[in-house]
């Protein structure tokens, strides 16, 4: 057994610093609103509170959870749902790939990176990329602290949304359910700074309901592939004309 | 939830259709955490497809609303999303302003138009 790289106190201090950073982050509020909506959505599609909580902790990606809950709840097939979730989560790969080199030293074993990779989601990633440069030691612990803080916020919000949806009058719980499309609409737009992403988003908004209305099946997947590829093609044409 | 005869089916679906297809990207990220460029063409295309799927999900939730949200008029929901977007743009890309304006428009519009 080799001695640990850092004394335990430093690791714990870094973890605590990451945890504390979530209290000062604007993403905590967005996350809270989003997961209140996801908790209410789980309730209205007939899932149990234990299922909703496990979903938040295991999946830990808002868009994937919304797709999973609404697709399963509406009776889509397992394979179609898994494919739609998998495609919506592909953006996690480049995020993890960009984050982990900041956490590694030459001899860091891969298993230590599995937990920060699991915690990686839009909110945690944006804050980690912003705060890590000023965190010299204990970066893995810092990221785990960030992830824990955000996940606790989301767990609290999932429970709150689930039980509020059960007890509130219809218009108020309708308003809670509406938090999901609203919060995702705004935060996706805020992240979509490049034209190709804004274009893909707009095309998805138009094509998605059309395909669903025509009941072609696999409508989410097709709206993603058609909308995304069109946006990508226009982006390539624009690049070529420059 | 009529689709799952048992609670067991819902848990199996959570693992097979939720956890695994999502988590596999994080595991691949650990494996490939050097080499892949965030600006490579395949990553740009995947991001566009993912963003379009998200747009589709948002539009579907707004138009074919789930649960009690379906009690609000569809025109009010669409208008509320547009008003939220306008507030988001006006208040310097503020997520909070957009969400708050959209919620107010939904509740106000439903009270006025379906009273």
Interface residues (C-beta under 8 A of the other chain):
Chain A: X26 X29 X30 X33 X41 X43 X44 X45 X46 X47 X48 X51 X54 X55 X58 X59 X60 X61 X63 X64 X65 X66 X67 X68 X70 X71 X72 X73 X74 X75 X78 X81 X82 X83 X84 X85 X86 X87 X88 X89 X90 X91 X92 X93 X94 X95 X96 X97 X98 X100 X101 X104 X110 X113 X114 X117 X118 X120 X165 X170 X171 X173 X174 X175 X177 X178 X179 X180 X181 X182 X183 X184 X185 X186 X187 X188 X189 X190 X192 X196 X197 X199 X200 X201 X202 X203 X204 X205 X206 X207 X208 X209 X211 X212 X219 X220 X221 X223 X224 X225 X226 X227 X228 X229 X231 X232 X235
Chain B: X1 X2 X3 X7 X10 X11 X13 X14 X15 X16 X17 X18 X19 X20 X21 X22 X23 X24 X25 X26 X27 X28 X29 X30 X31 X32 X33 X34 X35 X36 X38 X43 X44 X45 X46 X47 X48 X49 X50 X51 X52 X53 X54 X55 X56 X57 X58 X59 X60 X61 X62 X63 X64 X65 X66 X67 X68 X69 X71 X72 X77 X80 X81 X84 X85 X88 X93 X95 X96 X98 X99 X102 X103 X106 X107 X110 X111
